[in-house]
Amino acid sequence: MAEDTWRSVAVPLLECIHEHGGQLSLLSVEELSQRTGLEPLVVAEEDDRLAGAGYLAGGLHKMLTGGDPRPWFLMQAALAERGLRVVGAWPSEDPYDALIEALDRRIAATAASSAGCCHRRRQGDHRRPGR
């Protein structure tokens, strides 16, 4: 069975590229390897997969290095729409996600204001004459 590398390899690479890349920048496999702690060959293979799947704006440029992937680099080291969604920098494709987030915020705000209201009411009970 194939190892699931999404959370251990793909997501850390996407986060690193988002943080350190940009439309006009280059990121080498060596730099990504150092920043993520992943082996250079693992970084190169995953960069190829992410670019092919539409998560990266640019592709991995491989130079003739005798198989050493460290000098290879991402040209236009930026995330495409799919990659931006993974790192939370782009809205979800699911139209209900925004609604659920808004409802969650509203419920939390209502619960917080209700808790404050009940707290004030209890404090007021202690100050009434005859208690």
SEBA-164899 format. One line per field, with one value per residue (C-alpha): residue number from 1; residue in one letter; x, y negated, z. Coordinates in nm, 4 decimals, m for minus. Layout:
// residues N
pos	(NUM/...);
code	(A/...);
c1	(X/...);
c2	(Y/...);
c3	(Z/...);
//
This chain:
// residues 131
pos	(1/2/3/4/5/6/7/8/9/10/11/12/13/14/15/16/17/18/19/20/21/22/23/24/25/26/27/28/29/30/31/32/33/34/35/36/37/38/39/40/41/42/43/44/45/46/47/48/49/50/51/52/53/54/55/56/57/58/59/60/61/62/63/64/65/66/67/68/69/70/71/72/73/74/75/76/77/78/79/80/81/82/83/84/85/86/87/88/89/90/91/92/93/94/95/96/97/98/99/100/101/102/103/104/105/106/107/108/109/110/111/112/113/114/115/116/117/118/119/120/121/122/123/124/125/126/127/128/129/130/131);
code	(M/A/E/D/T/W/R/S/V/A/V/P/L/L/E/C/I/H/E/H/G/G/Q/L/S/L/L/S/V/E/E/L/S/Q/R/T/G/L/E/P/L/V/V/A/E/E/D/D/R/L/A/G/A/G/Y/L/A/G/G/L/H/K/M/L/T/G/G/D/P/R/P/W/F/L/M/Q/A/A/L/A/E/R/G/L/R/V/V/G/A/W/P/S/E/D/P/Y/D/A/L/I/E/A/L/D/R/R/I/A/A/T/A/A/S/S/A/G/C/C/H/R/R/R/Q/G/D/H/R/R/P/G/R);
c1	(0.0000/0.1290/0.2217/m0.0086/0.2208/m0.0422/m0.0077/0.3575/0.4986/0.2527/0.0950/0.4287/0.5663/0.2601/0.2835/0.6547/0.6057/0.3217/0.5303/0.8588/0.7615/0.5833/0.4987/0.8412/1.0537/1.2463/1.2754/1.5321/1.4711/1.7627/1.6038/1.2657/1.4411/1.6202/1.3061/1.0821/1.3329/1.2367/1.4908/1.5699/1.4504/1.1204/1.0787/1.1479/0.9053/0.6298/0.6852/0.6351/0.3129/0.1783/0.2543/0.0933/m0.2173/m0.2614/m0.1540/0.1485/0.1501/0.4811/0.6651/0.9862/1.2804/1.5318/1.8822/2.1428/2.2974/2.3719/2.0522/2.1148/1.7810/1.9101/1.9806/1.6459/1.4029/1.0433/1.0070/0.7271/0.7264/0.3677/0.0539/m0.2295/m0.5904/m0.5973/m0.2811/m0.4085/m0.7213/m0.5079/m0.3210/m0.6410/m0.5543/m0.8401/m1.2095/m1.3307/m1.5082/m1.7878/m2.0493/m2.1702/m1.8353/m1.8771/m2.2324/m2.1217/m1.8396/m2.0818/m2.3282/m2.0515/m1.9423/m2.3027/m2.3625/m2.0409/m2.1303/m2.4831/m2.3526/m2.1013/m2.3616/m2.6071/m2.3430/m2.2769/m2.6489/m2.7010/m2.3931/m2.5273/m2.8706/m2.7164/m2.5139/m2.8306/m3.0099/m2.7546/m2.8143/m3.1931/m3.3273/m3.4775/m3.2425);
c2	(0.0000/m0.3464/m0.5833/m0.8831/m1.1825/m1.4557/m1.5894/m1.4971/m1.6177/m1.8005/m2.0385/m2.1468/m2.2141/m2.4165/m2.6191/m2.6828/m2.7871/m3.0185/m3.1776/m3.2144/m3.2172/m3.4563/m3.5071/m3.6539/m3.4294/m3.1074/m2.8446/m2.5697/m2.2144/m2.2598/m2.5676/m2.3940/m2.0903/m2.3022/m2.4950/m2.1870/m1.9277/m1.6950/m1.5101/m1.6840/m1.3892/m1.3799/m1.7559/m1.7220/m1.4322/m1.6093/m1.9387/m1.7510/m1.5933/m1.9214/m2.1072/m1.8324/m1.8353/m2.2134/m2.3172/m2.5196/m2.8110/m2.7068/m2.3831/m2.2263/m2.3025/m2.0212/m2.0971/m1.8419/m1.7758/m1.4060/m1.3246/m1.5646/m1.7454/m2.0173/m2.2792/m2.2165/m2.4989/m2.6077/m2.8798/m3.1127/m2.9671/m3.0488/m2.8546/m2.8178/m2.8406/m2.4780/m2.5294/m2.8555/m2.6753/m2.4201/m2.6887/m2.8846/m3.1830/m3.1291/m3.0597/m2.7022/m2.5673/m2.4504/m2.7286/m2.6133/m2.6547/m3.0322/m2.9885/m2.7364/m2.9667/m3.2606/m3.0485/m2.9274/m3.2874/m3.3926/m3.1020/m3.1784/m3.5488/m3.4693/m3.2217/m3.4765/m3.7523/m3.5127/m3.4099/m3.7765/m3.8438/m3.5543/m3.6554/m4.0115/m3.8779/m3.6581/m3.9513/m4.1605/m3.8942/m3.9369/m4.3098/m4.2992/m4.4095/m4.1373/m3.8600);
c3	(0.0000/m0.0900/0.1899/0.2352/0.1925/0.1706/0.5265/0.5774/0.2430/0.0146/0.2681/0.4257/0.0758/m0.0234/0.2982/0.2440/m0.1184/m0.0158/0.2590/0.0693/m0.2961/m0.5259/m0.8904/m0.9667/m0.7479/m0.7860/m0.5149/m0.5465/m0.4350/m0.1957/m0.0362/m0.0028/0.1437/0.4040/0.4980/0.5293/0.6527/0.3664/0.1520/m0.1808/m0.3909/m0.1974/m0.2543/m0.6272/m0.6728/m0.4801/m0.6633/m0.9908/m0.8622/m0.7225/m1.0461/m1.2547/m1.0374/m1.0681/m0.7170/m0.8356/m1.0785/m1.2320/m1.2854/m1.1660/m1.3945/m1.4005/m1.5127/m1.6104/m1.2711/m1.2850/m1.0976/m0.8079/m0.7587/m0.5221/m0.7951/m0.9669/m0.9068/m0.9260/m1.1841/m1.0767/m0.7259/m0.6415/m0.5652/m0.8107/m0.6956/m0.5722/m0.3675/m0.2222/m0.1013/0.0833/0.2786/0.3483/0.1280/m0.1197/m0.0601/m0.0779/m0.3857/m0.1574/m0.1498/0.1906/0.3682/0.3982/0.5268/0.7885/0.9016/0.9316/1.1304/1.3610/1.4276/1.4932/1.7328/1.9206/1.9463/2.0658/2.3235/2.4510/2.4838/2.6525/2.9042/2.9856/3.0226/3.2648/3.4619/3.5024/3.6050/3.8754/4.0058/4.0178/4.2243/4.5030/4.5236/4.5566/4.8951/5.1100/4.9890);
//
